Amino acid sequence: MTRENQMLNSKVSKAVRIAIAFGAASTAAFSASSFAAEDKSVKKVERIQVTGSRITRTDMEGASPVVTITNEQMTSLGFHSVQDVLENITAVTGALTTQSIHGFTPAASSVSLRNAGANRTLTLVNGKRLVQYPKASGGTSTFQNTGNLPTEAIARIDILTAGASAIYGADAVGGVINVILKDNFEGVAAKVKSTGYTEGGGATNQFAFSAGVSSDKLNVSLFLEYEDSEVIRASDREEFGVHTDKVPWTERSNYSSYGARISGPFNYTLPKDECNASGFFFDDANSRCGFDRSSMRDLKPATTKGIALTTFNYQISDEHELYGRFQYSRGTSERSIEAMGINDVKVTIAGDKATMSLDTDSKTFDKSTFWGGQFASADFVDGKYTVIRRLHEFGPRGNETTSTDHGFNLGLQGELSADVTYQFEWAYNNATVDVLSETYATRKGMFEFLSAGDNGFNLLKPFSAEDVASVAYVPFENNKSSQNNFSFNISGTAMELPAGAIDYSAGVEYTKQSFATNSDTESKKGAILTTGGSSGKGERDFTSVYTEMRADVTETLVLNAALRFDDYSDFGSNVTPQVSLEYRPTDDFLIRATYADVFRAPDMQRVYGDPSNGFATVIDFKRCEELGGTPGTELAGYTECHEHHIASTTGGNKNLKAEKGHSINLGLVYGTESFDATIDVWEWELDDMVDSVSSTRIAKEYATYEDNITRDAAGSIVSVNATAQNLSFSNVSGIDFDTGYRFDFNDLGTLRFGLRGTYLLNSESQLDSTSPVRDELKDYGLLPEFKLNASAVWNLEDIKISIFARHTDGVAGANYNSLKDSTTNKANGGDITVASHTVWNASVKYIYSENVNVLVGSSNIFNKGPNADFSDASWPHYPRGLYNANGRSVYAQLDVKF
C-alpha cells in the first residue's frame, strides 16, 4: 500500500483538526466526507504544506504539534485582531501589548510561547520570516510585531508549539507562529465591524475590502483594511480600580511622593490647601504633597492602522508558476503618561549660602532670599536637600508613534520532473518607526530657568504657560530595520520503499538584516529630564543550507530528520539537527516524538547598540536596611524603601555568543470523525541565554551586582548599568492537551465542545554558574501554572452560536520572592499572589443569504476586570502581560459579497 492510499484511509488524517487551538467546530480543509467522495481510482491525492516541515504531505497531523485557527473562528470566538488571537492561545505564557505605555514599545505587540520570551518566538507570513520591529523591547531585545498584521487577508494562523530551528533557523525556540494568507481569492467582498466598550473609551471601527479576478492563467487579489481605535484612559476604568494610584485593597499602594516637597535634614512639604490648589494631591496618610499619576495615564493608546496587500500568481505553463505579494501598512499610536516627576535639583545649605545644582551645573545664592526665601527658615539647617516636584503644568508626557512597513515577495515555483518540485523566492521587507514626544524639558534648560536672576525661580511655585514654553523640549527618534532574503528549495521523492517512500527537501538561503536607531542630540546625551535616548546601527548577513527527510520505515512508522547549517557574519556558524518519529499502530491513533536542537543569534541591538539611557523605580534594599526600614514599606522622609527613582543604562556587548539548547516533545493523538484528543509532554532548555539583569533585581541582589551600581555619598542608588550578557541557562517543561467532541442532532444541527489546556511542570533559570537556580514558576511571579480554554459551537441551518471561555490560573505576584518570607504581609497589604481569572465570550452569526452574513457578539460578557497584584505597589496594580482592563466589549459585523 502506498503512503498516499494509507493516509487516505487513515482516520487520523480524516479528523484534520483545524480548530484545535480552541476546540471549536471542525472546519477541516480535508473533511471525512470529502475524502470519502474521492474517486478511488485516483492514486495521487493532493499534498499540502504543513507548518513545521518543508516537505509536502497528505496528512495534517504529524510529529510536531501544530494548532490552527481559521479566519472564521477568529471572528466567531470574539477576537478582534491577530494579537487578540495569539494572547488567547494556552501555550502563550505572556504578552507584550500596547498596555505597556511606559515601555520602549507602546505601539507594538508580541507574545511569548512556552515562556521562551517574545524574542525567542518566531513569526512567519506564508512561511517567511517577518522583519524585526525596528524599536527593541526594553531598548535591547528585538522581536517581531504581530500588532500590524492584516486580518481579512488571513486564511488561517498555525502555531507550532515546539522548537524548530532545524527547519526555520534562529529564534524558533518556544515555537513558531505562521500566518497563512488567502490564495486565489475571487470576487468582491466587504466587511464592516464596530466595537464598543460598556465602560467607555476604546471604540473601534474596522473596514475591509477584498477583490480578486482570475483568468485561465492569472489570479490577482487585493486586500484593503483600515482600523481606528479610541484611547482608553485610566480614569475610564474606575470600576476596576485602575483610575488611581492608591487602591483600597492593598496598603502597599500609595499616591506618588513626587508632588511638591523638599527632602533632607529637614523635610518640608507644601501645605495641604496650597498643595491641592496648585494642582497636586495632598496625601493625608503620609502628610505630604504628592500626586495621583493615574489621572494623566492612558491604559490603551489611540491607534489607527491602514493596510494594502496584493497577491498574484501566473501560470507560465503546466509545470511553472510565477507568484508574488506586495504589501504596505502604516499605523499611528498616541499615548500619554503622567507629567514629569523630578528629584534632580539639589540644594546645599552652608551657613548663609544656598547652592543649587543640577548635574554638574551649580550656582550659589544668599540663603535668605534664594527662591523667595524658601530656605530662609532656621529649620533648614546645613546639609544637602533634594527638591522633589511633579511638573504637572507641562501636561502629560505624550508621544506619537508612526510605524510604516513595506515589502514584497517574488517567486517562481513548479515541477522539474514528476517527482521533483522547486521554489525560488526573493523577499524584501523594510520597517520604520518614528517617535515624536512632547512636554519634556532639558536638564540644562531647567537649571538655567531655576537659577535665573539674583534669587532664581522657586521650583515649588506654579509654572505659567510662558514658563513652560521657555524650557519645553520635543525629543524625537527614528528607527529602521530591513531584511533581504533569497531562497531556493527543491523537494521530491528520493526512492520508493516497501512501505512507501523517502521524501526529501533541501535548500539554501541568504539573508541580510540591518537596523539603525537614532535620537535627537539631547536625548542621546541623557540630557532630557525623566527620559533617555538611544542610537546605534548594525547589519549582519547569514547563509543557510538545510535538508529534511521523511521516510516510511514501515506501514506504521515514519522517520523524519532535518539538518541545518547557518553561517553568520558577526558571531560564527551553527549546526542544528532535528529528528522525529510518527508511529500509527491503528488508523485512529498516533504516537509522536521529536528531539530538536535550537539556537538564537544575539540581538543586533545588544551587539551594536550604543548605550541607552532610561529610568527605573526600584527598592534600594541595601540603603533601606541601613536606614532601619523594611523593603516594600514606605519609610517617612525617604524613597529608598518604596519608590526610589534611578537612572538606568543598557548598552551593546560585541562579545555575546549565540544561545544554544534543545527542544523535546512526546505526544499521543487520537481521532475519529466525531472525537479527537491529543496530549503532548514537552521541554526546552537553552544555555548562554542573552538577557539584561533588571534594575529591580540588581537593586535587590546588590551583593552580586555591586559593580553595576553607582551610589551617592549617602549610599543611595543613583544609577545601574544593565548591559546584556550570556546567562547560564533556562529550562521550561509542561503538558499541552486538548479534546473535542462533535454531536450531530440531525434537524437540530451540530454541536461541538472543545477543551484545550497547558500545564507548566517547571520553569527555572540561572543567571550564571555561581548564582542559585531561580524557580520562575513558584518564586518569581507572573507565570501561570495552568491555562485552559473551553468552547462550544452550535450550527443550526443559517445560525451559528459560539461560546468561548479562557481561564488563567493564579500566579505569584511581581514581588512575591522579595516578600514571601515577610511576617508582615497581612498587616502590610495582604496576599502576595494574583487570583485566577476567567473570561467568557459569545457571538451569534446569521447567514442572511449566500452573500450576506451578520455577526453580533460580546467579549468578556461578564465585564471581568483584571485581578489585583497585592505584592506590587505600582500602578496599574495588575500584571499587564497577562490581563487587560478593557472590560466588556460588544460588537456587530456585516459581511457582504458582491
LOVO-711741 format. One record per residue (C-alpha): residue in three letters; x, y, z. Coordinates in steps of 0.5 Angstrom, whole numbers, plus 500, padded with zeros to 3 digits. Layout:
N
ALA,X,Y,Z $
...
***
This chain:
898
MET,500,500,500 $
THR,503,507,498 $
ARG,503,512,503 $
GLU,498,516,500 $
ASN,493,511,500 $
GLN,495,509,507 $
MET,494,516,509 $
LEU,487,517,505 $
ASN,484,511,509 $
SER,487,514,516 $
LYS,482,517,521 $
VAL,487,521,524 $
SER,488,525,517 $
LYS,481,525,517 $
ALA,480,528,523 $
VAL,484,534,521 $
ARG,484,539,527 $
ILE,483,546,524 $
ALA,480,549,530 $
ILE,484,545,535 $
ALA,487,551,539 $
PHE,480,553,542 $
GLY,477,546,541 $
ALA,472,550,536 $
ALA,468,547,531 $
SER,472,543,526 $
THR,472,546,519 $
ALA,478,542,517 $
ALA,480,543,510 $
PHE,480,536,508 $
SER,474,533,512 $
ALA,472,526,512 $
SER,466,527,507 $
SER,471,530,502 $
PHE,476,524,503 $
ALA,470,519,502 $
ALA,468,522,496 $
GLU,475,522,492 $
ASP,475,517,486 $
LYS,478,511,489 $
SER,481,510,482 $
VAL,486,516,483 $
LYS,492,514,486 $
LYS,495,521,487 $
VAL,492,526,493 $
GLU,493,533,494 $
ARG,499,534,498 $
ILE,500,540,503 $
GLN,505,545,506 $
VAL,504,544,514 $
THR,508,549,519 $
GLY,514,545,522 $
SER,516,542,515 $
ARG,518,544,508 $
ILE,516,537,506 $
THR,509,537,503 $
ARG,505,531,505 $
THR,498,528,505 $
ASP,496,529,513 $
MET,496,535,517 $
GLU,498,531,524 $
GLY,505,530,524 $
ALA,511,529,529 $
SER,511,537,531 $
PRO,504,539,535 $
VAL,501,545,531 $
VAL,495,549,533 $
THR,491,552,528 $
ILE,485,558,528 $
THR,482,560,522 $
ASN,479,567,520 $
GLU,472,565,521 $
GLN,474,562,528 $
MET,478,569,530 $
THR,471,573,529 $
SER,466,568,532 $
LEU,470,567,538 $
GLY,471,574,540 $
PHE,478,576,538 $
HIS,479,583,534 $
SER,486,582,532 $
VAL,492,577,531 $
GLN,495,580,537 $
ASP,488,578,541 $
VAL,488,571,538 $
LEU,495,570,540 $
GLU,494,572,547 $
ASN,489,567,548 $
ILE,493,561,546 $
THR,494,557,552 $
ALA,502,556,550 $
VAL,503,563,551 $
THR,505,565,558 $
GLY,506,573,557 $
ALA,505,578,552 $
LEU,508,585,550 $
THR,502,589,549 $
THR,500,597,548 $
GLN,498,597,555 $
SER,506,598,556 $
ILE,505,605,556 $
HIS,511,607,560 $
GLY,516,602,556 $
PHE,520,603,550 $
THR,515,600,545 $
PRO,508,602,547 $
ALA,506,602,539 $
ALA,508,594,538 $
SER,505,587,541 $
SER,508,580,541 $
VAL,507,574,545 $
SER,512,569,549 $
LEU,511,562,547 $
ARG,512,557,553 $
ASN,516,562,557 $
ALA,521,563,552 $
GLY,520,570,551 $
ALA,518,574,545 $
ASN,525,575,542 $
ARG,525,567,542 $
THR,518,566,539 $
LEU,519,566,531 $
THR,513,570,527 $
LEU,513,568,520 $
VAL,508,570,514 $
ASN,507,565,509 $
GLY,513,561,512 $
LYS,518,567,511 $
ARG,521,571,517 $
LEU,517,577,519 $
VAL,522,583,519 $
GLN,524,585,526 $
TYR,521,591,529 $
PRO,526,597,529 $
LYS,525,599,536 $
ALA,527,594,541 $
SER,524,592,547 $
GLY,527,595,553 $
GLY,532,598,549 $
THR,535,592,547 $
SER,531,586,545 $
THR,529,585,538 $
PHE,522,582,537 $
GLN,517,581,531 $
ASN,511,586,532 $
THR,504,582,531 $
GLY,500,588,532 $
ASN,501,591,525 $
LEU,499,584,521 $
PRO,492,584,517 $
THR,486,580,519 $
GLU,482,580,513 $
ALA,487,577,508 $
ILE,489,572,513 $
ALA,486,565,511 $
ARG,489,561,518 $
ILE,494,562,523 $
ASP,499,556,525 $
ILE,502,556,532 $
LEU,508,551,532 $
THR,509,550,540 $
ALA,516,547,539 $
GLY,523,549,538 $
ALA,524,549,530 $
SER,531,552,529 $
ALA,533,546,524 $
ILE,527,548,520 $
TYR,527,556,520 $
GLY,533,558,523 $
ALA,535,562,529 $
ASP,529,565,534 $
ALA,525,559,534 $
VAL,526,556,541 $
GLY,519,557,544 $
GLY,515,556,538 $
VAL,513,559,531 $
ILE,507,563,529 $
ASN,506,562,522 $
VAL,501,567,519 $
ILE,498,564,512 $
LEU,495,569,507 $
LYS,489,567,503 $
ASP,491,565,496 $
ASN,487,565,489 $
PHE,481,570,492 $
GLU,476,571,487 $
GLY,470,576,487 $
VAL,469,582,491 $
ALA,467,583,499 $
ALA,467,588,504 $
LYS,467,588,512 $
VAL,465,593,517 $
LYS,466,592,524 $
SER,464,596,530 $
THR,466,595,537 $
GLY,465,599,544 $
TYR,466,598,551 $
THR,461,599,556 $
GLU,466,602,561 $
GLY,467,607,556 $
GLY,473,609,551 $
GLY,477,604,546 $
ALA,471,605,541 $
THR,474,601,535 $
ASN,472,601,528 $
GLN,474,596,522 $
PHE,473,597,515 $
ALA,476,591,510 $
PHE,475,591,502 $
SER,477,585,498 $
ALA,477,584,491 $
GLY,480,578,486 $
VAL,480,577,479 $
SER,482,570,475 $
SER,483,568,468 $
ASP,486,562,466 $
LYS,493,563,468 $
LEU,493,569,472 $
ASN,490,571,479 $
VAL,491,578,482 $
SER,488,579,489 $
LEU,487,586,493 $
PHE,486,587,501 $
LEU,485,593,504 $
GLU,484,595,511 $
TYR,483,601,516 $
GLU,482,601,523 $
ASP,482,606,528 $
SER,481,606,536 $
GLU,480,611,541 $
VAL,484,611,547 $
ILE,482,608,554 $
ARG,484,613,560 $
ALA,486,610,567 $
SER,480,615,569 $
ASP,475,611,565 $
ARG,476,605,569 $
GLU,474,607,576 $
GLU,470,600,576 $
PHE,477,596,576 $
GLY,481,601,581 $
VAL,486,603,576 $
HIS,484,610,576 $
THR,488,612,582 $
ASP,495,611,585 $
LYS,492,609,592 $
VAL,487,603,592 $
PRO,484,601,598 $
TRP,485,593,597 $
THR,493,594,599 $
GLU,497,598,604 $
ARG,503,598,599 $
SER,500,602,594 $
ASN,501,610,595 $
TYR,500,616,592 $
SER,506,619,588 $
SER,511,622,593 $
TYR,513,626,587 $
GLY,509,632,589 $
ALA,512,639,592 $
ARG,516,638,598 $
ILE,524,638,600 $
SER,527,632,603 $
GLY,534,633,607 $
PRO,536,634,614 $
PHE,529,638,615 $
ASN,523,635,611 $
TYR,518,640,608 $
THR,512,639,604 $
LEU,507,644,601 $
PRO,502,646,606 $
LYS,495,642,604 $
ASP,491,648,602 $
GLU,497,651,598 $
CYS,498,643,595 $
ASN,491,642,593 $
ALA,490,649,590 $
SER,497,648,586 $
GLY,494,642,582 $
PHE,498,637,587 $
PHE,494,632,591 $
PHE,496,632,599 $
ASP,497,625,602 $
ASP,494,625,609 $
ALA,496,618,610 $
ASN,503,621,609 $
SER,502,628,611 $
ARG,506,630,604 $
CYS,504,634,598 $
GLY,504,628,593 $
PHE,501,627,586 $
ASP,496,622,583 $
ARG,499,620,577 $
SER,493,616,574 $
SER,489,622,573 $
MET,494,623,567 $
ARG,495,616,565 $
ASP,493,612,559 $
LEU,491,605,559 $
LYS,491,603,552 $
PRO,493,608,547 $
ALA,489,611,541 $
THR,491,608,534 $
THR,490,608,527 $
LYS,492,603,522 $
GLY,492,602,514 $
ILE,494,596,510 $
ALA,494,595,503 $
LEU,496,588,501 $
THR,496,585,493 $
THR,498,578,491 $
PHE,498,575,485 $
ASN,500,568,481 $
TYR,501,567,474 $
GLN,501,560,471 $
ILE,507,560,466 $
SER,506,553,464 $
ASP,503,547,467 $
GLU,510,546,471 $
HIS,512,553,473 $
GLU,508,559,476 $
LEU,510,566,478 $
TYR,508,569,484 $
GLY,508,575,489 $
ARG,506,579,494 $
PHE,506,587,495 $
GLN,504,590,502 $
TYR,504,597,505 $
SER,502,599,512 $
ARG,502,605,516 $
GLY,500,606,523 $
THR,500,611,529 $
SER,499,611,536 $
GLU,498,616,541 $
ARG,499,615,549 $
SER,500,620,555 $
ILE,503,618,562 $
GLU,504,623,568 $
ALA,508,629,568 $
MET,515,629,569 $
GLY,517,628,576 $
ILE,524,630,578 $
ASN,529,630,584 $
ASP,535,632,580 $
VAL,535,639,583 $
LYS,540,639,590 $
VAL,540,645,595 $
THR,546,645,599 $
ILE,546,650,605 $
ALA,552,652,608 $
GLY,552,658,613 $
ASP,548,664,610 $
LYS,549,661,603 $
ALA,545,656,599 $
THR,548,653,593 $
MET,543,650,588 $
SER,546,644,583 $
LEU,543,640,577 $
ASP,548,635,575 $
THR,555,639,574 $
ASP,552,646,574 $
SER,551,650,580 $
LYS,550,657,583 $
THR,551,660,590 $
PHE,545,665,593 $
ASP,544,668,599 $
LYS,540,663,603 $
SER,535,669,606 $
THR,533,671,599 $
PHE,534,665,595 $
TRP,528,662,592 $
GLY,524,668,595 $
GLY,526,666,602 $
GLN,524,658,601 $
PHE,530,656,605 $
ALA,531,662,610 $
SER,527,659,616 $
ALA,532,656,621 $
ASP,529,649,620 $
PHE,534,649,614 $
VAL,540,647,618 $
ASP,546,646,614 $
GLY,546,640,609 $
LYS,544,637,603 $
TYR,537,638,601 $
THR,533,635,595 $
VAL,527,638,592 $
ILE,522,634,589 $
ARG,517,636,584 $
ARG,512,634,579 $
LEU,512,638,573 $
HIS,504,638,572 $
GLU,504,645,569 $
PHE,508,641,563 $
GLY,502,637,562 $
PRO,502,629,561 $
ARG,508,626,557 $
GLY,506,624,551 $
ASN,509,621,544 $
GLU,506,620,537 $
THR,509,613,534 $
THR,508,612,527 $
SER,510,606,524 $
THR,511,604,517 $
ASP,512,597,514 $
HIS,513,596,506 $
GLY,516,590,502 $
PHE,515,585,497 $
ASN,516,577,496 $
LEU,517,575,488 $
GLY,518,567,487 $
LEU,518,562,482 $
GLN,516,555,483 $
GLY,514,549,480 $
GLU,516,542,478 $
LEU,523,540,475 $
SER,520,533,474 $
ALA,514,528,476 $
ASP,518,527,483 $
VAL,522,534,484 $
THR,519,541,485 $
TYR,523,547,486 $
GLN,522,554,489 $
PHE,526,560,488 $
GLU,524,567,492 $
TRP,526,574,494 $
ALA,523,577,500 $
TYR,525,584,502 $
ASN,522,588,508 $
ASN,523,595,511 $
ALA,520,598,517 $
THR,521,605,520 $
VAL,518,607,527 $
ASP,519,615,528 $
VAL,517,617,535 $
LEU,516,625,537 $
SER,515,626,544 $
GLU,512,633,548 $
THR,512,636,554 $
TYR,519,635,556 $
ALA,525,639,558 $
THR,532,639,558 $
ARG,537,639,564 $
LYS,541,645,562 $
GLY,535,649,561 $
MET,531,647,567 $
PHE,538,649,571 $
GLU,538,656,567 $
PHE,531,657,569 $
LEU,531,656,576 $
SER,538,659,577 $
ALA,536,666,573 $
GLY,537,672,576 $
ASP,539,674,583 $
ASN,535,669,587 $
GLY,532,664,582 $
PHE,526,661,581 $
ASN,522,657,586 $
LEU,521,650,584 $
LEU,516,649,589 $
LYS,512,655,586 $
PRO,507,654,580 $
PHE,510,655,573 $
SER,506,659,568 $
ALA,505,658,561 $
GLU,510,662,559 $
ASP,515,659,564 $
VAL,513,652,561 $
ALA,514,655,554 $
SER,521,658,555 $
VAL,524,651,558 $
ALA,520,646,554 $
TYR,523,641,549 $
VAL,521,636,544 $
PRO,525,630,543 $
PHE,525,625,537 $
GLU,528,619,535 $
ASN,528,615,528 $
ASN,528,607,528 $
LYS,529,603,522 $
SER,530,596,520 $
SER,530,592,514 $
GLN,531,584,511 $
ASN,533,582,505 $
ASN,532,574,503 $
PHE,534,570,498 $
SER,532,562,498 $
PHE,532,556,493 $
ASN,529,550,495 $
ILE,528,543,492 $
SER,523,538,494 $
GLY,521,531,492 $
THR,522,523,493 $
ALA,529,520,493 $
MET,527,513,493 $
GLU,521,508,494 $
LEU,521,504,500 $
PRO,517,497,501 $
ALA,512,501,506 $
GLY,512,508,502 $
ALA,518,513,500 $
ILE,523,517,502 $
ASP,522,524,501 $
TYR,526,530,502 $
SER,527,537,502 $
ALA,534,541,501 $
GLY,535,549,500 $
VAL,540,555,501 $
GLU,538,562,504 $
TYR,542,568,504 $
THR,539,574,509 $
LYS,542,581,510 $
GLN,539,584,516 $
SER,540,591,518 $
PHE,538,596,524 $
ALA,539,604,525 $
THR,536,608,531 $
ASN,538,615,532 $
SER,535,620,537 $
ASP,536,628,538 $
THR,542,630,541 $
GLU,540,632,548 $
SER,537,625,549 $
LYS,543,621,546 $
LYS,547,625,552 $
GLY,542,623,557 $
ALA,540,631,558 $
ILE,533,630,558 $
LEU,529,630,565 $
THR,526,623,566 $
THR,527,620,559 $
GLY,533,618,556 $
GLY,535,616,548 $
SER,539,611,544 $
SER,543,610,538 $
GLY,546,605,534 $
LYS,547,601,528 $
GLY,549,595,525 $
GLU,548,590,520 $
ARG,549,582,519 $
ASP,548,577,514 $
PHE,548,570,514 $
THR,548,564,509 $
SER,544,558,511 $
VAL,544,551,508 $
TYR,539,546,510 $
THR,536,539,509 $
GLU,530,535,511 $
MET,528,528,510 $
ARG,522,524,511 $
ALA,522,516,511 $
ASP,516,511,511 $
VAL,520,506,515 $
THR,514,501,516 $
GLU,507,502,514 $
THR,506,504,521 $
LEU,513,508,523 $
VAL,515,514,520 $
LEU,522,517,521 $
ASN,523,525,520 $
ALA,530,528,520 $
ALA,533,535,519 $
LEU,540,539,519 $
ARG,541,546,518 $
PHE,548,550,518 $
ASP,548,557,519 $
ASP,554,562,518 $
TYR,553,569,521 $
SER,558,574,519 $
ASP,558,577,526 $
PHE,559,571,531 $
GLY,560,565,527 $
SER,557,559,525 $
ASN,552,554,528 $
VAL,549,547,526 $
THR,542,545,528 $
PRO,540,538,528 $
GLN,532,535,529 $
VAL,530,528,529 $
SER,522,526,530 $
LEU,518,519,530 $
GLU,511,518,528 $
TYR,508,511,530 $
ARG,501,510,528 $
PRO,499,503,531 $
THR,492,504,528 $
ASP,488,509,524 $
ASP,486,512,530 $
PHE,492,513,534 $
LEU,499,517,533 $
ILE,505,517,538 $
ARG,510,522,536 $
ALA,516,524,539 $
THR,521,530,537 $
TYR,528,532,539 $
ALA,531,538,536 $
ASP,537,543,538 $
VAL,535,550,538 $
PHE,539,557,538 $
ARG,538,564,537 $
ALA,543,569,535 $
PRO,545,575,539 $
ASP,540,581,538 $
MET,543,586,534 $
GLN,541,592,538 $
ARG,545,588,544 $
VAL,551,587,540 $
TYR,552,594,536 $
GLY,547,599,540 $
ASP,550,605,544 $
PRO,549,606,551 $
SER,541,607,552 $
ASN,539,612,558 $
GLY,533,611,562 $
PHE,530,611,568 $
ALA,527,606,573 $
THR,524,605,580 $
VAL,527,601,585 $
ILE,527,599,592 $
ASP,534,600,595 $
PHE,535,594,599 $
LYS,542,596,602 $
ARG,540,603,604 $
CYS,533,602,606 $
GLU,536,597,611 $
GLU,542,602,613 $
LEU,536,607,615 $
GLY,533,602,619 $
GLY,527,601,614 $
THR,523,595,611 $
PRO,524,594,604 $
GLY,517,595,601 $
THR,514,599,607 $
GLU,515,607,606 $
LEU,520,610,611 $
ALA,518,617,612 $
GLY,523,622,609 $
TYR,526,617,605 $
THR,524,614,598 $
GLU,529,608,598 $
CYS,525,603,601 $
HIS,519,604,597 $
GLU,519,609,591 $
HIS,526,610,589 $
HIS,527,613,582 $
ILE,534,612,579 $
ALA,538,612,572 $
SER,539,606,568 $
THR,544,605,563 $
THR,544,599,558 $
GLY,549,598,552 $
GLY,552,594,547 $
ASN,556,588,548 $
LYS,560,585,542 $
ASN,563,579,546 $
LEU,556,576,546 $
LYS,555,569,544 $
ALA,549,565,541 $
GLU,544,562,545 $
LYS,544,554,544 $
GLY,540,549,547 $
HIS,534,543,545 $
SER,527,542,545 $
ILE,524,535,546 $
ASN,516,533,545 $
LEU,513,527,546 $
GLY,505,526,544 $
LEU,499,522,543 $
VAL,494,524,538 $
TYR,487,520,538 $
GLY,482,522,532 $
THR,475,520,530 $
GLU,470,523,526 $
SER,467,526,532 $
PHE,472,526,537 $
ASP,479,528,538 $
ALA,484,528,543 $
THR,492,530,544 $
ILE,497,530,550 $
ASP,504,533,549 $
VAL,509,533,554 $
TRP,515,538,552 $
GLU,521,541,555 $
TRP,526,546,552 $
GLU,533,548,555 $
LEU,537,554,553 $
ASP,544,555,555 $
ASP,548,562,555 $
MET,542,566,554 $
VAL,543,573,553 $
ASP,539,578,557 $
SER,540,584,562 $
VAL,539,584,569 $
SER,533,588,571 $
SER,534,594,575 $
THR,530,591,580 $
ARG,534,585,581 $
ILE,541,589,581 $
ALA,538,593,587 $
LYS,535,587,591 $
GLU,541,583,590 $
TYR,546,588,591 $
ALA,552,584,594 $
THR,552,580,587 $
TYR,552,586,583 $
GLU,555,592,587 $
ASP,560,593,581 $
ASN,553,595,577 $
ILE,551,600,582 $
THR,553,607,583 $
ARG,551,610,589 $
ASP,551,618,592 $
ALA,555,620,598 $
ALA,550,618,603 $
GLY,550,611,600 $
SER,543,611,596 $
ILE,543,608,589 $
VAL,544,614,583 $
SER,544,609,577 $
VAL,545,602,575 $
ASN,548,599,569 $
ALA,545,593,566 $
THR,549,591,560 $
ALA,547,585,556 $
GLN,551,578,558 $
ASN,550,571,556 $
LEU,547,568,562 $
SER,548,561,564 $
PHE,541,557,563 $
SER,534,557,563 $
ASN,529,550,563 $
VAL,522,550,562 $
SER,517,544,561 $
GLY,510,543,561 $
ILE,504,539,558 $
ASP,499,541,553 $
PHE,493,538,552 $
ASP,486,538,548 $
THR,480,535,546 $
GLY,474,536,542 $
TYR,467,532,541 $
ARG,462,533,536 $
PHE,455,532,536 $
ASP,450,531,530 $
PHE,443,533,532 $
ASN,440,532,525 $
ASP,435,537,524 $
LEU,437,541,531 $
GLY,444,542,528 $
THR,451,540,530 $
LEU,454,542,537 $
ARG,462,542,538 $
PHE,465,542,545 $
GLY,473,543,546 $
LEU,478,544,551 $
ARG,485,546,551 $
GLY,490,547,556 $
THR,497,548,558 $
TYR,500,546,565 $
LEU,507,548,567 $
LEU,511,543,570 $
ASN,518,547,571 $
SER,521,554,569 $
GLU,527,555,572 $
SER,534,560,570 $
GLN,540,561,573 $
LEU,544,568,572 $
ASP,551,565,572 $
SER,554,559,574 $
THR,555,561,581 $
SER,548,564,582 $
PRO,543,560,585 $
VAL,538,557,581 $
ARG,531,561,580 $
ASP,524,558,581 $
GLU,521,562,576 $
LEU,514,559,577 $
LYS,514,559,584 $
ASP,518,564,587 $
TYR,519,570,582 $
GLY,512,571,580 $
LEU,507,573,574 $
LEU,508,566,571 $
PRO,501,562,570 $
GLU,502,555,572 $
PHE,496,553,568 $
LYS,492,556,563 $
LEU,485,553,560 $
ASN,481,555,554 $
ALA,474,552,553 $
SER,469,553,547 $
ALA,462,551,545 $
VAL,460,552,538 $
TRP,453,550,535 $
ASN,451,550,528 $
LEU,443,550,526 $
GLU,442,552,519 $
ASP,443,559,518 $
ILE,445,561,525 $
LYS,452,559,529 $
ILE,453,561,536 $
SER,460,561,539 $
ILE,462,561,546 $
PHE,469,561,549 $
ALA,472,561,556 $
ARG,479,563,558 $
HIS,482,561,565 $
THR,488,563,567 $
ASP,491,560,574 $
GLY,493,565,580 $
VAL,500,567,580 $
ALA,505,569,585 $
GLY,506,577,585 $
ALA,511,581,582 $
ASN,515,582,588 $
TYR,513,575,591 $
ASN,520,573,592 $
SER,522,579,596 $
LEU,516,579,600 $
LYS,515,571,601 $
ASP,519,571,608 $
SER,516,577,611 $
THR,512,576,617 $
THR,508,583,616 $
ASN,505,581,609 $
LYS,498,581,612 $
ALA,499,588,616 $
ASN,502,591,610 $
GLY,498,589,604 $
GLY,495,582,605 $
ASP,496,577,600 $
ILE,502,577,595 $
THR,499,573,590 $
VAL,494,574,584 $
ALA,488,570,584 $
SER,486,566,578 $
HIS,482,569,572 $
THR,476,567,568 $
VAL,473,571,562 $
TRP,467,569,557 $
ASN,466,571,550 $
ALA,460,570,546 $
SER,457,571,539 $
VAL,451,570,534 $
LYS,452,569,527 $
TYR,446,570,522 $
ILE,447,568,515 $
TYR,442,572,511 $
SER,444,570,504 $
GLU,449,567,501 $
ASN,453,574,500 $
VAL,451,577,507 $
ASN,452,575,514 $
VAL,451,579,520 $
LEU,455,577,527 $
VAL,454,580,534 $
GLY,457,579,540 $
SER,461,581,546 $
SER,468,579,549 $
ASN,468,579,557 $
ILE,461,579,557 $
PHE,461,579,565 $
ASN,466,585,565 $
LYS,471,582,569 $
GLY,477,586,571 $
PRO,484,585,572 $
ASN,486,581,578 $
ALA,490,586,583 $
ASP,497,584,585 $
PHE,498,585,592 $
SER,505,585,592 $
ASP,506,591,587 $
ALA,506,598,590 $
SER,506,600,583 $
TRP,500,602,578 $
PRO,496,599,575 $
HIS,496,594,580 $
TYR,495,588,576 $
PRO,500,584,571 $
ARG,499,587,564 $
GLY,503,582,561 $
LEU,497,577,563 $
TYR,491,581,563 $
ASN,488,588,561 $
ALA,483,593,564 $
ASN,479,593,557 $
GLY,472,591,560 $
ARG,466,588,557 $
SER,466,590,549 $
VAL,460,589,545 $
TYR,461,589,537 $
ALA,457,588,531 $
GLN,460,586,524 $
LEU,457,586,517 $
ASP,460,582,511 $
VAL,458,583,504 $
LYS,460,579,498 $
PHE,458,582,491 $
***
